[in-house]
Amino acid sequence: MTVRLRGHHLLCLLTFVGEGYTPSFTRNYVRIAERLSAGESVTVVDGPDDICAPMLCDAGAHCREDGITRRDSLALAAISDILDRHLEPGSVLVLDAGRLRRLRSAFAKGKAVAACAECEWAGLCSRVADGGFTDALVRAAEESCSLREEV
């Protein structure tokens, strides 16, 4: 299986500590963090993804707003630059130890801040980064998992 993620959620997962919009959203995100930590691959998608799923029944959910779509584009551009690899909808990757380390280092240095502008979680994410990501729930997949082929 693969986890379907939109662009900006590739940044959000770096600092996810178990807080979210609703209890069902948070439970779902925790399960996704566990899957990613176990080495499951990510497929980049355009628009709402597996993290958004519990919110999609809410007519007021921001998942489809233009500002969120712009956030996705900015995040993919920043992540592509950080990983030295072009990412777009359909791209597949595994968040192994090396990639997580590179992404978190760049995030802590502010190299992806444009994608986080106007995000209500930006303060929390900054605190998690300032604390060295120690409470973040997504952890590197074991080396044996990170060496597998990407599709």
LUMDOKOL-415146 format. One record per residue (C-alpha): residue number from 1; z, y, x. Coordinates in steps of 0.25 Angstrom, whole numbers, plus 5000, padded with zeros to 4 digits. Each point is the difference from the previous one (the first is absolute). Layout:
<NUM <Z Y X>>
...
This chain:
<1 <5000 5000 5000>>
<2 <4999 5014 5004>>
<3 <5008 5013 4996>>
<4 <4991 5011 4994>>
<5 <5004 5013 5005>>
<6 <4994 5014 4998>>
<7 <4999 5009 5012>>
<8 <5013 5008 4999>>
<9 <5009 4988 4997>>
<10 <4996 4995 5014>>
<11 <5009 5012 5005>>
<12 <5010 4999 4989>>
<13 <5003 4985 5004>>
<14 <5004 5005 5014>>
<15 <5013 5006 4994>>
<16 <5003 4993 4987>>
<17 <5015 4997 5000>>
<18 <5001 4995 4986>>
<19 <4999 5012 4992>>
<20 <4990 5003 4989>>
<21 <4996 5007 4987>>
<22 <5006 4989 4991>>
<23 <5007 4987 5001>>
<24 <4988 4991 4997>>
<25 <4992 5009 5010>>
<26 <5010 4998 5011>>
<27 <5001 4985 4998>>
<28 <4985 4998 5001>>
<29 <5000 5008 5012>>
<30 <5011 4992 5007>>
<31 <4992 4987 4997>>
<32 <4988 5007 5006>>
<33 <5008 5004 5012>>
<34 <5004 4985 5002>>
<35 <4986 4995 4999>>
<36 <4995 5010 5010>>
<37 <5012 4997 5009>>
<38 <4996 4985 4999>>
<39 <4986 5004 5006>>
<40 <4992 5001 4987>>
<41 <4987 5008 5002>>
<42 <4997 5013 4993>>
<43 <4987 5004 4993>>
<44 <4998 5015 4999>>
<45 <4996 5004 4986>>
<46 <4995 5012 4993>>
<47 <5010 5005 4990>>
<48 <5012 4993 4994>>
<49 <5005 4988 5007>>
<50 <5011 4989 5000>>
<51 <5011 5010 5003>>
<52 <4995 5008 4988>>
<53 <4999 4989 4990>>
<54 <5014 5002 4993>>
<55 <4997 5014 4998>>
<56 <4986 4999 4994>>
<57 <5005 4998 4985>>
<58 <5006 5014 5001>>
<59 <4990 5010 4995>>
<60 <5007 5010 5009>>
<61 <4999 4992 5013>>
<62 <4994 5008 5011>>
<63 <4992 4988 5006>>
<64 <4986 5005 4995>>
<65 <5002 5015 5003>>
<66 <4990 5007 5009>>
<67 <5011 5005 5009>>
<68 <5004 4985 5003>>
<69 <4986 4996 5002>>
<70 <4999 5012 5011>>
<71 <5013 4994 5006>>
<72 <4993 4987 5001>>
<73 <4989 5006 5007>>
<74 <5008 5008 5010>>
<75 <5009 4988 5003>>
<76 <4988 4991 5003>>
<77 <4994 5010 5009>>
<78 <5013 5001 5008>>
<79 <5003 4985 5000>>
<80 <4986 4998 5005>>
<81 <5002 5009 5011>>
<82 <5013 4994 5004>>
<83 <4995 4986 5000>>
<84 <4987 5004 5006>>
<85 <4993 4992 4989>>
<86 <4992 5006 4988>>
<87 <5007 4996 4987>>
<88 <4994 5001 4986>>
<89 <5002 4993 4987>>
<90 <4997 4985 5002>>
<91 <5005 5001 5015>>
<92 <5010 4988 5003>>
<93 <5011 5001 5010>>
<94 <5014 4993 5003>>
<95 <5011 5009 5003>>
<96 <5005 4993 5013>>
<97 <5010 5005 5010>>
<98 <4990 5008 5008>>
<99 <4994 5007 4988>>
<100 <5014 5003 4993>>
<101 <5005 5006 5014>>
<102 <4988 5009 5001>>
<103 <5000 5005 4986>>
<104 <5015 5003 5000>>
<105 <4999 5007 5014>>
<106 <4989 5009 4995>>
<107 <5007 5002 4986>>
<108 <5013 5004 5007>>
<109 <4992 5010 5009>>
<110 <4994 5006 4987>>
<111 <4986 4995 5002>>
<112 <4998 4997 4986>>
<113 <5007 5011 4993>>
<114 <4988 5006 4993>>
<115 <5000 4987 4991>>
<116 <5014 5002 4996>>
<117 <4999 5015 4996>>
<118 <5006 5002 4986>>
<119 <5006 4986 5000>>
<120 <5013 4999 4993>>
<121 <5005 4989 5010>>
<122 <4996 5008 5013>>
<123 <5015 5004 5003>>
<124 <5005 4986 4998>>
<125 <4988 4995 5009>>
<126 <5003 5010 5011>>
<127 <5015 4996 5000>>
<128 <4996 4985 5001>>
<129 <4990 5003 5012>>
<130 <5011 5009 5006>>
<131 <5009 4988 4999>>
<132 <4990 4991 5008>>
<133 <4996 4993 4987>>
<134 <5012 4991 5002>>
<135 <5002 4998 4984>>
<136 <4985 4999 4997>>
<137 <4997 4987 4993>>
<138 <4986 4997 5005>>
<139 <5002 4993 5014>>
<140 <4990 4994 5009>>
<141 <4994 4986 4997>>
<142 <5004 4990 5010>>
<143 <4990 4999 5012>>
<144 <4994 4987 4995>>
<145 <4996 5007 4987>>
<146 <4995 5013 5007>>
<147 <4990 4992 5008>>
<148 <4992 4994 4989>>
<149 <4986 5005 4997>>
<150 <4998 5012 4991>>
<151 <4990 4997 4989>>
